[in-house]
Amino acid sequence: ADAIRNTDVSLVCVGTPSQANGRLDLTYMERVCEEIGAALKTKTSPHLVVLRSTMLPGTTEDLLVPILEAHSERRVGEGFDVCYNPEFLREGSSVYDFYNPPKIVVGESTPGAGDALLALYAGIEAPVLRTSVRVAEMVKYCDNAFHALKISFANEVGNLCKKLNVDSHDVMAVFCEDTKLNLSPAYLKPGFAFGGSCLPKDLRALAYEAKRFDLQSPVLNAILDSNAAQVQLGIQMIMAHGKKRVGFLGMAFKPDTDDMRESPLVEVIETLLGKGYDIRIFDRNVSTSRLIGANRQFIEDHIPHLSSLLVSDPGELAAHAEVVVVGYTSPEFVPVLATLRPDQVVVDLARIARPATTPAHYEGICW
């Protein structure tokens, strides 16, 4: 109680170990918050509780804040505030990492709650990112999972390189020189599945080679399974609304091309057609008369009557559809969404819109 009474900020850094089933053990966090809350009950000056332990999104707001409020007999924002400030320290270099962080993330329970916390970081040069508590909680898990993924990915590539008599460190040195696509924000925006003539084919080739050498490559092998699951999620979202007239804004595997080879949107459309859905498609780049070679053959194999589904005017699609599916980002799609009615549904697979940009019921695939 004296420590709380005589300070302005409390930093909570207790352990959150795994239970046998993988669930976090939050016993220590709960106990500390009970003690801090009890001490706050009699404190007359403002206090900031900063939680730093790694916890899943919702833990702070749904579990720990109620404990603090119950034991202090105050509401957050009334005499005390709460922030979640994940640490990015590595064992063996924690002091260096504190003074040289990749970023400073502050999740605030109320606007301005992090002001006192940021004063502790004065003089440290790093991007300061103020956000919600839940985003801050999830960022820590996103970081750690990606770091683990990078290690496993590099190891699987290395194992295959050895079998193919290729120096894996030379490969990764060249790979890491690409900071536009490989080591960058590129491809790290949640959304729909990938497709096209390259990625699926090349992943299958790597999986085949690994199998040929009896190498276990669970990370590389899981990529196509994960991609297929995202396609199924999109199909389920569309079907969940129980409306049979569906319009697709976009059909190719990405904007500004007519390439539909292994486009996930083609798979979605083909599945819905097989279930009796009434489909319309607008894609300015796609014309059956201009399709050639493997691209033409792919469509003839999957949607042979494509020409009867294509419309040249997105307004015609909007008038027809009960559900409008945004397949990829294109500036010309945005005005279409603004013309929709409240009884229509937007299923956004590309994060092109926000609920406020359309009168229709809006749903994003992973936001």
N, C-alpha and C positions, 0 to 999 in steps of 0.2 A: 504494500500500500504506500509506503514512504517513497519508493522508487517512482511510482506513478504520480504521486502528489508533487514531487520535486522536479519533474521533467515535463517536456512538451510533446515528446514523441516516444512511442514504444515500438521496437522492432521485434517481431515474432519470427524466430527462425528454427523452431523445433522440428523434429523428424516426423515424416509421414510414411512410415514403412509399409511394405506390402503384407497383406494377410495371405494365408495359404491359397485362397482362391483368386488372388490378384487384386482384390479390393484394397483401397487405402485404409490404413489404420489411423483414424483422426483423433484418437484418445488424447494424445498430448496437446493437440491444438484446442480441443474442447476444454481441457482442464485449464490451460493458460488463459483462454478467453473468459472463463468463469472468474478467474482470479483478477484479471484486468478489469472486468466489468464491476466486480465488487468494489475495487479500489476507486473506480470512476464515480461511484455513487455519491461520494462525499467530496469530490474534487470540484473546486469553484472556477478554475481557469480552463481554457480549451485544451483538448488533448487529441493527438492523432495516433491511431493504432495502425501500424504498417505490418501487413502479413507478407512474409517472404517465402514461406514453405511452399513446395510444389503441390498444388491441389487442383482437382478437376473443376471445370466451370460450374458455377452455381454453389460451390462449397462456401464461399465467403458470404454471399447474399442470403442463401437459404438455410445455412446452418450456423455459421459463426456470428454474423451480425445479430440474429435473434438471441443468441446466448449473451452477447455483450449487452444488448438492450434489456434482457430480462434481469441480469444481475446488477446493472447500473440503474435500472428503473428510469432510463432515458431513451429517447429515440435517437438514432444516428442523425447527425446534423444539429443536435441540441446539446451542446457541451462537448461532444466528441465526434470525430469523423474517422472513416476507415479507408485505407488504400491497400491495393494489392500491388506489390513491387517485386516481380520475379527477379531472382538473381541469376546471373550468367557467369558464374565463377567455376573454374575447373580446378579439380584437386591437383595440388602441386604448384599452382600458379595463381592462387586466389587473390593475393595482395596485388600482384601485377594486373590481374583482370579487373579488380575493382577500380583501379585508376585508369584503365584502358578498356572500357566496356565497348562492345559492338553497338549497343544502344541502351538507353535508359527508358524503361517502360513503367508508366504509372497508371494503374487503374483506379479511378476515383469514384467513391460512393456518392459524392455530391460535387457539383462544380467548384473548383478551387481548392478541394480538399488536399491536393498534393502540393500546395505551395510550400508548406513547412518541410515536407520531405525533400523537395527539390533544392532547398537551401543546403541540405547535407551534401548534395552533389556539386556545390559551387566550385568552379575551377576545373571540373572534369569535362573534357571535350568529347562529346558523343551526342548523337541525335536523341532528342527528348521527345518521346511519344506518349501523349496523354490520351487515355482512352477509357472505355468502360471496364469495370472490374472483371466481367466475364471474358472479354477479349484478352485482357492481360493474363488471366489464368490459362486460357487456351494457347496463347502464344508460347508459353514455356513448354507445353507438351508438343506443340508443332515443331519447335526448335529441336528438342531432344529426339523426337521420332525421325526427323529429317537427318540429323547427324548419324543416327543408327542406320538409317536407310543408305546413306552415302557409304558408310563402312562396308555394309553387306554387299552393296552394288559393286564397289571397287574390288572386293574380295572375289566375287563371282566372275567378274571380268578377268581378274588376274588368274584365276584357276583355269579358265578357258584359254587365255593367252599362253600359259605354260604348255598346255597340250598342243597348241598350234605353233609352238616354237617362236613366240613373239614376246619381246620384253614388255611386261605389263607396265612397268614404271615409265618407259618411253611413251607408251600409248597414253597413259593418264597425264603425262606432262604436256603432250600435245592437246589432249582433251581440255585440260584446264586453261589453256591459252585463250579459249573462246569464252569471252565474258559478255557476248551479245546474246547467245542462245543457251550455252551449257551452264555457266555459272552466272546467273542473272535472274531477274524476275520473270523472264520469258517462260511460258508454259506453267507458271505457278498460280494461275487464277482458277479457282474452283468453277466447274461448269460441266459440260457434257463430254462424251467419249471422243477419243481421237479416231481417225480413219485415214483414208488415202492409199496411195499405191506404195508407200515406203515403210512407215512404222510397223503396221501389222506383219508385212512380209519379212522385214528384217528381224523382228522379234521371233518369228517362227523359225527363221534360219539359225539364229543363235541357240534357241531351245533344241533344235535338231542336232546341232553340233555338240552341245553339252551332253545330250543323251547318247550320242555316238561314242563319246569318251567315258560313259558311265559317270558323269559328273552330276552331282546334285546342285541345281541352281534354282532354289525356291523363289528367290526374289524376281529373277528374270522370267521364270515360268508363270509367276502370279500376275504379271502386268496385263496380259491379255485377258485373264480371268476377271481382273478388276475392271478392265474396260468393258467387258461384256456385262458385268453387273450394273455398270452405270447406264448402259443402254436399256436394260430391263427396268431400272428405276424410272427412266423417262417414260417408258411404255406404261408402267403402272400408274404414274402420275396422271397421264392423259386419260386412261381408262377409268380411273377412280371417280371422275366427274359424271360418268354415266351418260355422256352426250356423244352422239354418233357422227355429227358433222364436224370435221376437223380440218383446219387450214394450216398449212406449213409455210412459214416465211423462211425460205432457204431450204436447199436440199443437198447441195454439194458438200464435200467434207470440210470446206472452209470457205470464207468469202473470196470473191474475185476470181473464181475458177469454175469451170463446168465439170471438173473431175468428180465423178460420183463413185469411183472404185472404192469399195469397202467403206463408204460413207455410213456412219452410224444412223444418220437420218433416213437413208434408204432402208435400213433394217427395221426402223420404227414404222415407216410407212408400209412396208411389205407386211409386217405383222398385223397392223391395224386393218389393212385391206383384207387379209385372210380371216379377220373376225367380223367382216361386214360393215366396216366404217366407210362413210362417204367422205372422200378426201379431195381437197383442192391444194395445189402447190403453186407458190410464186417464187421463182428464182430467175432473176433477169439474165443470168449467165447461162442458163440451161435451155437448150433448144434441141429437140430430138432430131431435127434435120441437120444439125451441125455436129452431132456426136459421131466420133470415128473410132476405129480400132478397138482396143481393149475396153475403153470407156463405154462405147456403144454396146459391146457384147455383154458387159456386166449388167447394164440396165435391161437389155433384152432378156437376160436370164432371170432377173429379179422382178422387174415391173414392166412387162412387155407392152402394156397399154398406157405408158406414161403420158403420151401426148394428150390423151383425153382428160388427164388430171391437172395439167398445167394451165394456169391463167396468166394473161399478160398484164392484168390490172390488179394491184393489191386491194383496191377497193372492192372488186368483185369477190375476192377471197374473204374479206372482212364481212361482207354482207351475207355470205353463205355459211360461214363457220359458227358453230357454237363454242368451240375451243380453238384458239389461235396459238400455235406453237412457234416460238422464236428459235430457229435452229442455229443461227450464228449472228454476229454483230454486223449491222449495216445501217448507215444513217437513214436510208429510205424506209426502214421498217418503223422507226419511231413515230412519224406522223400517223401511220396506220393504226397504231395502238391507241392514239388519242381519239380516234373516231369510233371506238368500240362502245357497246352498250353495257350497262351494269349487269345484264343477264348473261353476258358472255364471259369466257374465261381465258386468261393468258397464262400459258405454261412457258416460262422463260428458261431456256437451256443455256443462254449465253450472257446473262446479266446485262442485257441491253437497256432494260427499263427498271423503274421503281414503281411501287404501288401508286404513287401520286401522279405518275405520267399517263395513266389510263383509267377510264371509268370502270373498266371490267374488273372482275375478280382476278387478282394477280397471285401467281405462285412461282417461285424460283426453284430450280432443281436442288440447290444446296445452299440456299440463303433465305 
